[in-house]
Amino acid sequence: MIADPDAGHAWIPVDGRRPIRMCAMSLGMTAVSSVGVVTGQSLEVRAGGLLGVLFFGAGAILLLRYGVTARGRGLRLDRDGFAIVGWRRKPRHAWADIANFSIVQVSGSTRVVGFVLEDHVPRTLLIDANRSLAGVDGTLPSALAVRPEALAAALDAWRIRYRERGREKGPAAADGPA
């Protein structure tokens, strides 16, 4: 459940369980690949097993790191806008800069919340690439602990409630620290 816009602030964390489950599957594939290394009769089977161990083992380590360090990453909402809080960066957008939120299908069955920026927001090469590929200017992380439909509806409620606040402050105030 996302806090009502009247609260003035909310935190939506990243769900770290999905990467941990994928890590467990990757560790299983590492174990299967190691059987090929140990019991392989030919050099090709052993080499393939070794590549599998390296590939799936590295993937397991990265997924474990991503899942374990999920704490502190997510989406921060306040009266001025929202910030996507990640490992090294905090992209921030003012409510007055967002035209709308929608659901976007990215890969396979993965659906995320996308957003379209207002016309007054300067475009970058990355924003133009997102627009041409997905039809939106940006997307929110797929591992957020809220279903995309509920998140898009809540973000729209926040945007509608606070968009005038961002217009009163002007674009420079919305770009301040998160």
C-alpha positions, 0 to 999 in steps of 0.5 A: 500500500502506498501512502496517500498524497496527503501524507506528503512523503512515501517510500517504496522499497525494491523487493530483494526476494526476486534476485535472491530466488534467481541467485538460487537458480543460478547456483543450481546451474553452477552445480550442474555445470560443475558435474560436467567439469568433474565427470566429463569424458572429453575436453569439450564437455569439461570446457563447457562445464567450466564455462558454465561454472564461471558464467552461472557462478558470476551471475549468482554472485551479482544477483546475491549482491543485488538482492542483499543490498536492495535495502536503501534502494527504491522510489522516494515520493514527496510533495516536490516530485519523486526520486529513483534511489539506486546504488550510485545515483538518484535521478529526480523528477518534479511532478510538474515535469511529468505528463503521465504515467503508464504501464510498459511491457519491457521484456517477455512478461515484465511490466513496469511503470513508464512516464512521459515528460512534459514538452518543456523538459529538455531532452537527452539522447537517452530520453529520445532512445527510450521514447523510440523503443518503449514509447515513454521517456523513462521507466521505474525499476521493475523490482519495486515492491508494488504491482505496476498497476497500483503504482501507476495509479498512486503516482498519478494521484501524487502528480495531480495533487502536487503538480501546481506546487512544482510550477510555483517553485519553478524548474530550478527548485525541482532539480535540487538535492533529493 
